[in-house]
Amino acid sequence: MSAKDRLNIVIDNIEKVIIGKRHIAELSIVAMLSQGHVLLEDVPGVGKTMLVRALAKSIGADFKRIQFTPDLLPSDVIGVSIYNPKDMEFHFRPGPIMGNIVLADEINRTSPKTQSSLLEAMEEASVTIDGVTMHIPKPFFVMATQNPIEYEGTYPLPEAQLDRFLLKIKIGYPTSREEMEVLNRSQISAPIDELQPVMSLEELLKLQEEVKLIRVDETIRSYIVDLARQTRIDPYVYLGVSPRGSIALMKASQAYAMLKGRDFVTPDDVQHLAKFVFGHRIMLRSEARYDGVTAEEITDRIMAKTRVPVQRLVGQ
């Protein structure tokens, strides 16, 4: 069975719980294959938590949930060393960050100090307690959520921390037909309770290595660099996309190509993912906010005026 077929089985499984949001499931798989992390920003009740749980169940992963609150401490996330008087030794008690798939619920409601402890683990895939470094089990994937409506009592993530997320996704409301289907499936029991694994962790780890071999032609890399550079000189942009953003777009494009059954990246892959990779990395000037211009619109405008490579594509 091809990688495309195996990944589509996982997406089909997630769709048993998250109705009509296949593109959201695809983006989540893309981030996981790229060994990146996802920021889910949307209003309550649209299925953010269910998406993460469905993904974890579909691959048989160890799922952990952290409810971020103003009084949460870094030790509540990464763990703490506790003294045992019987053997007069300190023993490390791991925190919920030591899981395969971690849901960081309402990450903007906790203090910057606690946010930093999570983001450090995301970047390094390890935690350090009392000078001892412990690696987080692989695969390791974080999906953080935040509510874009309620800002009272929150601590917005600064640009340097937003940059740690590979993608920023908004789920959105379902259509009337999709919402009717949600009601039908939820009348007797919760669909998430009946979900079964369709992929093993070993298979996922293998795919994470295989995706690195997806061919990215020099013209495609040049195209990604051109898009990133254009964000840095746009008159509406205060701070453009960093080189880390360019790397993120390349890796995400490789994963998306695998998902579509190809062993090479096309300009369409880059264009499809650019707004999800660049959107949260672009800081706008005040004039953009006054004119009602969003980072996604700027990304679309930049793609429209940037020359698309048409030669030297693998497979042609």
N, C-alpha and C positions, 0 to 999 in steps of 0.2 A: 504494500500500500504506500502511495506517495505521501510526501509531507503535506501537500495540499489536502488530500483526502483525510488524513488524520486530524489536521487542524479544523477542517470543516465539520467533522464529527463532534469536536469539542464545542464549536460555535452552535451547532444544532442543539446540543445538549443544554447550553446556556439559554437558548431561545425557548425552551420549555418553561422557563421562569420569567425571563425578561422578554415580553412580547413586542415584536415590531421594532426592535432596536439592534438589528443584526450588525449595522455599521459600528455601533458602540462596542459590541462584543469583539468585532474584528480589530478595532483599535486597541482594545485591552490585550488581545493576543499578540498584536504587533509589539506592544510595550514589553510584554513578558518575554517574548523571543529575543528582544534586543537587550534584555537584562536591565531595563530601565524601570521607571516608576510613573504612576499616573496620578494627576490631581483632578478629582471629580468636583466640579462646581455647579451646583444646581439647587433648586428649592427642595424642601423636605417632601418625602413621600413619592418621589418619581422612580425609586428603585435603585438608588446608589448602593445601599448596603446589600440588597439582594443580588446585585450584579457581582459583587466581590465574593459573596458566599457561594453563588452558583459556579463561579470560576474555580474556586478552591475545591468544591465537591467534584467538579468535572475531571480534575486531574489527581484526585485523592491526596490533596496537600494538607499539611498541618495549618489550620486557620486560626489566627489570633485577632482579637478586636481590642482596640484601645479607645475608650471614650475620653476625648480630651476635654478637660475642664480647667478653670482658672487655678485650682489648687493642686493640679497634677505636678509631680516632681520628676526630674530626670531619672531617678532610681526606680520610679514606678513604670518607666518605659524599658530601660535597659537591664534592670536587675540590681541586686544589692548583696554585699557580703555580710553574713550574719555569724556572730560569734557563738560557738557551741561549747559550753562549759565542760561537757563530758570529755572531749578530747583537746580542749583548749586551742582550737583552731577556728579560723574563719572559713565558712563555706559559702560559695557563690550560689545564690538563688536567682536563676535567670528570669528576666522580665518577659512580657509578651512580645517584645521585638524578636525573640528567638523562635520565629515561626517561618514557614515557607511563604505564606500569603498573609500579610498584615493589613488590617483595615484601621487607618488612623482617622477616626470619626471626628469631624468638626475640628480640624487641626488648628484653625485660627482662633479657637477659644482658650487655648492655653498660653502660658507665658513664653516669650522668646527663648528663654533658657531651656525649657522643656522641648520646644520646637527644634532647637539646635541639636539636642541629644538624639532625636529621631533622624534628622537630616544627616548627621554625621554617620550614623549607622547605615543609612541609605547609600551614602557615597563610598564608604570604606568596606561595607559588608562585614563589619566587625565592631565590637564594643570593647572598651578598655575600662576595667574596674581595678582600683588599687594597683595600677601599674601593670596589670596582666591583660593581654589582648586575647579575646576569644572571638573566633570566627562564627558568623551566623550560618546556619545550615543552608545548603543550596538545594533547589532554587530559592531565591529570596526576592520577593516582589511586594511592594507597598502601594496601596491605593489609598490616598488621602482625600477626604471630602471637606468641603466648606460651603456654607450658605451665603450666596451673594447678596441676599436681601437684608439680613439682620447684621448690623455692624456694631451695635451697642455691646460693650464688654468684650470686644474681640481684639486680637493682635494680628493685623494683616502681615502676611509673609513678605519680607523684603525681596528685592530683585535677586540678590545673591542666593537666597534659599529657593525661590521659585525656579531658578535655573537648574536645580537638582532634579526636577521632574522632567521626564522625557516628553510627555504629552499632557495637555490640559483638555479635558473633555466635558461637554455639557450634554446631559441625556435628553432633556426636554420632555414635554407632556406627550402622552400617546394620543393617537387619533380616536374618534368615537368607537370605531370598530375594534381597535386594539384594546381599548379600555373595557368594552363589553366582553372580550375574550378573557381579560384578566379577571373580571367578576365571575365568569363561568368556571374558570379553572380553580378559583379560590373559594367556591361555595362550600365544598365538602372538606377539603384539606388544603394545606399550603403546598404548592408544587415543589418548593425547595426541599421539603421533607422526603420526597420520593426520588430525588435526583441521585444517580449513581455515577461513579467514576467511569470515564471512557478513555482515559489516557493515564499512564503511570508517570511518576516523577522521573524515572530513568529515561523514558521516551522524551520527555520535555527537555531534560539536560542534554540529550543527544541532539535535539533540534536546535537548541541554543548554540551548540558548537557548529552545526552544519550551516546555520544562517550566516555565519561569519565568512563563509566561502562563496556567498552570492556575489557575482561579478558586478563591480561598480566601475564603469568605463571612465577614462580620464575626462571625457566631455561631460559626463554626469557630475563628477566631482567639481569640475569648473563651474557648472550650472548652479550647484548648491552654494559655492563660494560667492558667485555673482549675486544670488538672491540675498545672502547674508550681508554682503557689503552694501547693497542697495538700502537695507534697513538702517544702516548707520549714517546715511547722508540724506534720508528723507526729511523734508522740512517740518513734518509733523512729529518726528521722532526725537525724543530727548536722549534715549539710550537704546542702541540697536542690538542685534543678535550677536552674541559672543562666539568665538570659535567652538566652544562647547555645544552651542546650538547647531552649528554646522555639522559637527560629529553626530549629534543626536538625529538630525534629519537624514544623514547618510545611513546610519544603523537602522532607523525606522523604515527607510525605503527598502533596505535589504530584507527585512522581515516581511514587509508587505508584498514584495516580489515572491518570496517563498509561499506566502498565503495564496497568491494567485497562480501558483504552479510554475513559476519561472526561475531560472538560475541566473538571471541578470536583471538589473534595475533599469527602468525606463523613465523618461521625463514625466510621464503621467503619474508614476508612483510618487515622485518628488512633489508634484503639484497637489496631489490628493492629500498629502500629509503636512504640507508646509504650514497651514494655518493652525494646526494642532500642536506643532512643534515650536513655531515662532510666536504665536499669539501671546503667551504669557511671558515671553522674554523681551517684548518690546515695551519700553516706557514712553508714554506719549507726553508731548508738551501740552501746556494749558490751552493753547489755541485749538488743538485737536479735540479736546473735551468740549470746548465752547461750540465748535462746529459739528459736534456729534459724530466724529470720525472714530472708528474702533480699530484696534490692532489687526483684527481679521480683515477689515476692508483695506487697510494699508498693505497687508500681505498679498491680497488679491490684485491690488493695483500694481504692486511691484512685479508680480508674476506676469501680468498682462503686458508690461513694457520690457521685460527681460527676454533676450533672445533665447529661444528654446533649441537645444542641440538636435540636429536631425541626421547627423552622420556618425559613423563608427560605432553604432549601437550593436551590441552582441546579438547574434541571432538573425541579423539581416544580411 
